[in-house]
Amino acid sequence: MRYRPSPRQLEYFIALAETLHFGRASEKCHVSQPTLSSQFKLLEDQLGATLLERGSGGISLSAAGERLLPLARQALENLDEIVTVAQAGRSNLGGLIRLGVSPTFGPYFMPFLLPILKRAFPALELYIREDRPNLLEGGLAAGTLDCIVTPDIVPAVDRVARELCTESVSLAVPRGHPLAGLKSIPVEMLRGEKLLALGQGFRLHNDVQALARAAGAEFRQDYEGTSLDAMRQMASIGMGLALFPAAYIASEFGKEPDLLLKKVEGIAMQRTMFLVWRRGSSRSSHYEELLSLALQAVDAMQVEGIDVVK
């Protein structure tokens, strides 16, 4: 029979690729280092390919390893899906969902979703990972995440994106700023103003870039925020103007006396949130059910006066 790598060998390979360290990889796989090393060497010998380059500076993926790593991850995911399909008739949405959420929305959305999930599927295990949207998309593609909640995702043939809600976005202006007295601000009046943004990988980074281009404003890349809280604090001391989404505003701006929130005329001041999963997944029905519950959470946000629309 033609040689096939075992699931454990693939797990060892993936762990080595992620840690680039035999000791840490063996700890991650809960085996001894000699066991992992011998099984990985057997994998390389039987494949007839060197998957890791070993040198005085440590180890790194070889060209063959780079090519085979996504296939190894996909193979393990397919094995997981065999179990999922076999258990598809069971309750609790398959038992475990690995959900990625954007940190500019997740912390303010999940408190509405979690109680609904708990009531509907009390035995469901939910692993939640917060990260920048570009990293969440990478995790989804690699199979380390089952589905993600992310803003303004670009359509792609390999994933399903279901619209969750549209969230308004407002411009924060310090109380002493010349524009503070306006009810709303024409986009052209932002010419020359300094605009703060989150770092690259956040959609709000792109939104601020677009606003700066439309208004002729200054995009302050030298003072990119690492979080909405950091950006709010920078805006409050006059370092620039900043965009904030509605759910964050509802949660955090009650404690912010130094900033006023304004709409900008002449440019779209909103973003759309999506629930996204891999196209063709055997768990699509689970994610459709999750979407239904997530839409109930959006309804609950609206009841609380948060400016989100389904």
Residue pairs with C-beta under 8 A, 6 or more apart in sequence:
3 46
3 47
5 13
5 43
5 46
5 47
5 72
5 75
7 75
7 76
7 79
8 29
8 39
9 39
9 40
9 42
9 43
10 72
10 75
10 76
11 29
11 76
12 25
12 29
12 31
12 36
12 39
12 40
12 43
13 40
13 43
13 51
13 65
13 68
13 69
13 72
14 69
14 72
14 73
14 76
15 24
15 25
15 26
15 28
15 29
15 36
16 22
16 25
16 36
16 40
16 51
16 52
16 59
17 61
17 65
17 69
18 25
18 28
19 25
19 28
20 58
20 59
20 60
20 61
21 58
21 59
22 33
22 36
22 37
22 59
23 33
25 36
26 32
26 33
26 35
26 36
26 37
29 36
40 51
40 52
43 51
44 50
44 51
44 52
47 68
49 62
49 64
49 68
50 62
50 64
50 65
51 61
51 62
51 64
51 65
51 68
52 59
52 60
52 61
52 62
52 65
53 59
53 60
53 61
53 62
61 69
70 142
73 142
73 143
73 144
74 143
76 143
77 143
81 281
81 282
81 283
84 94
84 282
84 283
85 282
87 94
87 95
88 94
88 282
88 285
91 121
91 123
92 121
92 123
92 124
93 121
93 124
93 283
93 286
93 289
93 290
94 283
94 286
95 123
95 124
95 125
96 124
96 125
96 126
96 127
97 124
97 125
97 126
97 127
97 146
97 147
97 286
97 290
98 127
98 129
98 144
98 145
98 146
98 147
99 126
99 127
99 128
99 129
99 145
99 146
99 147
99 148
99 149
100 128
100 129
100 130
100 131
100 136
100 139
100 140
100 145
100 147
100 148
100 149
100 150
101 109
101 110
101 128
101 129
101 130
101 136
101 148
101 149
101 150
102 130
102 131
102 132
102 133
102 136
102 149
102 150
102 151
102 202
102 203
103 130
103 131
103 132
103 227
103 228
104 151
104 198
104 202
104 203
104 204
104 228
104 245
104 248
105 149
105 151
105 167
105 245
105 247
105 248
105 273
106 128
106 130
106 149
107 130
107 251
108 247
108 248
108 250
108 251
108 306
109 149
109 247
109 273
109 297
109 301
110 128
112 297
112 298
112 300
112 301
112 304
113 293
113 294
113 297
114 126
116 293
116 296
116 297
116 300
117 124
117 126
117 290
117 293
118 124
120 293
129 136
129 139
129 145
131 139
132 199
132 201
132 202
133 148
133 150
133 151
133 153
133 201
133 202
133 203
134 201
135 201
136 145
136 148
136 150
137 148
137 150
137 153
137 276
139 145
139 148
140 146
140 147
140 148
140 159
140 276
140 277
140 278
141 158
141 159
141 278
143 278
146 277
146 281
146 283
146 287
147 275
147 276
147 277
147 287
147 290
148 275
148 276
148 277
149 164
149 273
149 274
149 275
149 276
149 294
150 203
150 273
150 274
150 276
151 167
151 203
151 271
151 272
151 273
151 274
152 203
152 206
152 271
152 272
152 274
153 159
153 161
153 274
153 276
155 161
157 279
158 278
158 279
159 276
159 277
159 278
159 279
160 276
160 277
160 278
160 279
160 284
160 287
161 274
161 275
161 276
162 274
162 275
162 276
162 288
162 291
163 272
163 273
163 274
164 272
164 273
164 274
164 275
164 291
164 294
164 295
164 298
164 310
165 272
165 273
165 295
165 298
165 301
165 308
165 309
165 310
166 270
166 271
166 272
166 273
166 308
166 309
166 310
167 245
167 246
167 247
167 270
167 271
167 272
167 273
167 307
167 308
168 245
168 246
168 269
168 270
168 307
168 308
169 204
169 207
169 243
169 244
169 245
169 246
169 269
169 270
169 271
170 243
170 244
170 246
170 249
170 261
170 262
170 263
170 269
171 185
171 241
171 242
171 243
171 261
171 262
171 263
171 264
171 269
172 232
172 235
172 241
172 242
172 243
172 244
172 259
172 260
172 261
172 262
173 179
173 180
173 185
173 241
173 259
173 260
173 261
173 262
174 180
174 235
174 236
174 237
174 238
174 258
174 259
174 260
175 257
175 258
175 259
175 260
176 238
177 238
177 241
179 185
179 189
179 190
179 193
179 262
180 260
182 189
182 262
183 262
184 262
184 263
184 264
184 265
185 262
185 263
185 264
185 265
186 264
186 265
186 266
187 211
187 214
187 215
187 264
187 265
187 266
187 267
188 215
188 216
188 266
189 215
190 211
190 215
190 216
190 217
190 241
190 264
191 215
191 216
191 217
192 216
192 217
192 218
193 215
193 217
193 218
193 240
193 241
194 217
194 218
194 220
194 239
194 240
194 241
195 208
195 211
195 212
195 217
195 218
195 219
195 220
195 240
195 241
195 242
195 243
196 208
196 220
196 223
196 224
196 225
196 231
196 234
196 235
196 239
196 240
196 241
196 242
197 204
197 205
197 208
197 209
197 219
197 220
197 221
197 224
197 225
197 231
197 242
197 243
198 204
198 205
198 208
198 224
198 225
198 226
198 227
198 228
198 231
199 205
199 224
199 225
199 226
200 224
203 271
204 243
204 245
204 271
205 224
207 243
207 271
208 219
208 242
208 243
209 219
210 267
211 217
211 243
211 264
211 267
212 218
212 219
214 266
214 267
215 267
220 239
220 240
223 234
223 239
223 240
225 231
225 234
225 242
228 244
228 248
228 252
229 252
231 242
231 244
232 242
232 244
232 252
232 253
232 256
232 259
234 240
234 242
235 241
235 242
235 259
236 256
236 258
236 259
237 258
244 253
244 261
245 271
246 306
246 307
246 308
247 301
247 306
247 308
249 261
249 307
250 304
250 305
250 306
250 307
253 259
253 261
263 269
273 308
275 287
275 290
275 291
275 294
277 283
277 284
277 287
281 287
295 310
298 308
298 310
299 310
301 308
302 308
302 309
